[in-house]
């Protein structure tokens, strides 16, 4: 599995972070560009490689500002009166969604420069502008899957980490 993980790291080096999405607390980081056609025929613009994270993570910017996974539970900033009904599960509704969208839209230089494993199950991504993303699974919160890289190009690339280790 270490070889597959290193191959994945080698494949994302040089790819830009092109978009982020989420489903509840799972954050998806999309690297590069490709299209995926659903069984219903819908064509989606996705990353060539996607990192799905279901554990604590943090994006640290060069100026010292940090975006944390826990911001998903904070209402996004709105001008005027806030929306009366707020549901953190709705994509686009949280401070995390707002901050990640601003980051992607305002920083075209988020190109992966280096990726490495941190500790037994964590990982760190380094970007050309000095930004880093650290993924830090909490062993006190066991999960079948903490994070997973997968390819959207049909080549079958898939590697991740869970309570059983890297697989």
Secondary structure, 3 states (H helix, E strand, C coil): CHHHHHHHHHHHCCCEEEEEEEECCEEEEEECCEEEECCCCCEEEECCEEEEECCCEEEECCCCCEEEHHHHHCECCCCCCCCCCCCCCCCCCEHHHHHHHHHHHHCCCCEEEEEEEECCCEEEEEECCCCEEEECCCCCCCCCCCEEEEECCCCCCEEEEECCEEC
